Amino acid sequence: MAYDSLLSLTQTLEQILHSDDKCQVLHETEKQIGRSLLEKVRFLLSFLEDHSHKNSETIRCLEGKIRVAAYEAEDIIESQIDISDQIVSDSRNPCERCGV
């Protein structure tokens, strides 16, 4: 299911890049990296659409590697966004940390 994992990653990236809340936290360099990654993910989706019908060992192996990489990338991105959200939340409510 490499295709499904890439679709999920695409949705995550698009949500981040098109969300005003998330984009405020991202630096321009991070936005560029996100856009570049989204472009590469879309390329892989297109590649799979064109080649996944071929039932070769090479394609199956490649699909497995793509699936794992997409899941790992999405996990890393989501964890970084969670950390950024927490930092922003803490900076908006500094007294919550110390119980005041």
N, C-alpha and C positions, 0 to 999 in steps of 0.2 A: 504494500500500500504506500509506496513512495509518493504517488500522485496526491493521495489524501494528506500526507504529512506536509507536502509542499503547499497545498491549498491552505492548510491551517496556518503555516508560517506566513503565507501571503496575507491572510486576514489579520494576523497579529501585527505585521509590519504596517499594513494600511491603516489599521486602527490607531497605531502610535503616531504615524506620520500625518494623519488627518485629524487628530484630536487636538483641540486647542489646549486642553489641560496638559497633555503629555508633551506637546511641542514646546510649551513654555519652559519645561525643565531641560529639554535637549539643547545642547550647543549646536552651532551650525555644522561643525565637523561631524557630530553624531548624526545629524539629519542627513548629511551627505553619505555617510556610511550606510545608514538605513535605506536610503534611496538606491544606492549601489547594490546592496544585498537584495532588495526587492527586484531589481532588474535581473540579477543572476538567478533568482528563484523563478522568475517568469520564463527565463531562457530554459531552465531545467524542466519546467512544466511543458513547454513547447516540445522539447526534446522527447520527453516521455510520451506525449501525445503522438509524436511521429514514429517512435521506435518501440513502444512497449508491446505492440501486437506481435513483434518478432519474439519468438519463443526460444531464444538462445541462452546458453549458460552465462555468457558475458553480460547480456542485458539484465538477467535476473540478479546477478552479483552486483552490478552497478545500481540497480533499483534498491537493493538492500543497503548499500552504502549511502545512497541519497536519503533513504528513509531515516536511518540512524542520525545522519548529519542534520537533517531538518528538525528532528525532535530535539536534539541537543542544542541547536541554535535557538529554537523557540524557548526552551527551558532557561537558557542563559539570558535571553532578552527579557523574558517575563520576570526573572529574579532581579535583574538590574532595574527594571521599571518599578518593581515593588520596593526596592531599596530607595530609589529616587523619590517615590511617593511618600515614603516614611520620612525622609529628610525634609521634604517640603512641608509635610504635615507638622513635624516637630518645629520647624522654623516659624510656622504660622501660630503655633500654640506652645510657646516655650514653657509656660507654667505647668502644663500637663505633665511634663517630664519630672518635675520636682514635687508634684502633688499640691501645688498652690492653687 
